[in-house]
C-alpha cells in the first residue's frame, strides 16, 4: 500500500479530549502473537509492552490499544482518536516496498502490516497527529512509497538488549523544535530508511549518517523516530504528540 494523498479532514471524525481533565485519546498499535503463556493458559494474544501506554500516560495522554483488525475499519478507529502511535515490532515485509527478502529479515507479520498501513493512511487523511516508533517510522516511510535498508550493523547491542547512541536534530525541523540539541536515545533495530517516501524529510541523524527521524512538513503533525522513547526517561517527543492531539481535538 502506498498513500497517495493526505491532509483532508475526515467528515466522520468524532475524536475529542477523551478522558478526565480533557486528556487526549492516543491510540497505540499492538502486536498479535500466536502463542502467549500466562498462568495455565497459552493462547493467541493481542499485546503491547507496558512501556508504550505508560509513556503516553506520563506525557499527559489517555492510552488505548489498537489490536490488528480488518484494514477497512481503520478510518473508523482513527476517527475516534486524537492522536496515533504506530509502535515498534517485527520487520516490515519487503514485499510492501518491492524488494526481495534478505536472509536476515525477520518473518512477516501480515495482519499487523495491513492494519498499521491502513491506520497510517487514515491518520494522514484525517490529519490526526501521528508518531511512528522504530518499525512505525519504517512503515510510515513505506506507506509513502519509500524503501528500507533490510540489515544495518551497529544499532543493536545484543539480542533482546536495548542499547543507545546519540542523535543529532536537523535545525528548523519539527523534531529539532522539540529536542534542540544532540540527545542519547534508546535503540534496538537492524533496519533503517533507505529511499525516503514522498514528502518525507529527515529530521535527525545518527553519527554514521543513518536517518533517525523523519517528518512530513505538508501534514499537520507527523513524525517518525527510529529509537524507542518508551524505554527512556525523555517524554518530550510524546508530550509534543499529546500537545498536538489536544490542539487537533479542540
Secondary structure as the mmCIF struct_conf table of DSSP 4:
data_model
#
loop_
_struct_conf.conf_type_id
_struct_conf.id
_struct_conf.beg_label_comp_id
_struct_conf.beg_label_asym_id
_struct_conf.beg_label_seq_id
_struct_conf.end_label_comp_id
_struct_conf.end_label_asym_id
_struct_conf.end_label_seq_id
HELX_LH_PP_P HELX_LH_PP_P1 UNK A 8 UNK A 10
TURN_TY1_P TURN_TY1_P1 UNK A 11 UNK A 12
BEND BEND1 UNK A 19 UNK A 19
HELX_RH_3T_P HELX_RH_3T_P1 UNK A 20 UNK A 22
HELX_LH_PP_P HELX_LH_PP_P2 UNK A 23 UNK A 24
STRN STRN1 UNK A 25 UNK A 29
STRN STRN2 UNK A 31 UNK A 38
TURN_TY1_P TURN_TY1_P2 UNK A 39 UNK A 40
STRN STRN3 UNK A 41 UNK A 47
HELX_RH_AL_P HELX_RH_AL_P1 UNK A 50 UNK A 58
TURN_TY1_P TURN_TY1_P3 UNK A 59 UNK A 60
STRN STRN4 UNK A 62 UNK A 66
HELX_RH_3T_P HELX_RH_3T_P2 UNK A 71 UNK A 73
HELX_RH_AL_P HELX_RH_AL_P2 UNK A 74 UNK A 79
TURN_TY1_P TURN_TY1_P4 UNK A 80 UNK A 80
BEND BEND2 UNK A 82 UNK A 82
STRN STRN5 UNK A 83 UNK A 86
BEND BEND3 UNK A 90 UNK A 90
HELX_LH_PP_P HELX_LH_PP_P3 UNK A 91 UNK A 93
HELX_RH_3T_P HELX_RH_3T_P3 UNK A 94 UNK A 97
TURN_TY1_P TURN_TY1_P5 UNK A 98 UNK A 98
HELX_LH_PP_P HELX_LH_PP_P4 UNK A 100 UNK A 102
TURN_TY1_P TURN_TY1_P6 UNK A 103 UNK A 104
BEND BEND4 UNK A 105 UNK A 105
HELX_LH_PP_P HELX_LH_PP_P5 UNK A 106 UNK A 108
HELX_RH_AL_P HELX_RH_AL_P3 UNK A 110 UNK A 126
TURN_TY1_P TURN_TY1_P7 UNK A 127 UNK A 127
STRN STRN6 UNK A 129 UNK A 133
TURN_TY1_P TURN_TY1_P8 UNK A 134 UNK A 134
HELX_RH_AL_P HELX_RH_AL_P4 UNK A 135 UNK A 143
TURN_TY1_P TURN_TY1_P9 UNK A 144 UNK A 145
STRN STRN7 UNK A 148 UNK A 149
BEND BEND5 UNK A 150 UNK A 150
TURN_TY1_P TURN_TY1_P10 UNK A 153 UNK A 154
BEND BEND6 UNK A 155 UNK A 155
BEND BEND7 UNK A 157 UNK A 157
STRN STRN8 UNK A 158 UNK A 158
TURN_TY1_P TURN_TY1_P11 UNK A 159 UNK A 160
STRN STRN9 UNK A 161 UNK A 161
STRN STRN10 UNK A 163 UNK A 169
HELX_LH_PP_P HELX_LH_PP_P6 UNK A 170 UNK A 170
TURN_TY1_P TURN_TY1_P12 UNK A 171 UNK A 172
BEND BEND8 UNK A 173 UNK A 173
HELX_RH_AL_P HELX_RH_AL_P5 UNK A 174 UNK A 178
BEND BEND9 UNK A 179 UNK A 179
BEND BEND10 UNK A 181 UNK A 181
STRN STRN11 UNK A 183 UNK A 187
BEND BEND11 UNK A 190 UNK A 190
STRN STRN12 UNK A 192 UNK A 193
BEND BEND12 UNK A 195 UNK A 195
HELX_LH_PP_P HELX_LH_PP_P7 UNK A 196 UNK A 197
TURN_TY1_P TURN_TY1_P13 UNK A 198 UNK A 199
STRN STRN13 UNK A 200 UNK A 206
TURN_TY1_P TURN_TY1_P14 UNK A 207 UNK A 208
STRN STRN14 UNK A 211 UNK A 216
TURN_TY1_P TURN_TY1_P15 UNK A 217 UNK A 218
BEND BEND13 UNK A 219 UNK A 221
STRN STRN15 UNK A 222 UNK A 225
BEND BEND14 UNK A 226 UNK A 227
HELX_RH_3T_P HELX_RH_3T_P4 UNK A 229 UNK A 231
BEND BEND15 UNK A 232 UNK A 233
HELX_RH_AL_P HELX_RH_AL_P6 UNK A 236 UNK A 249
#
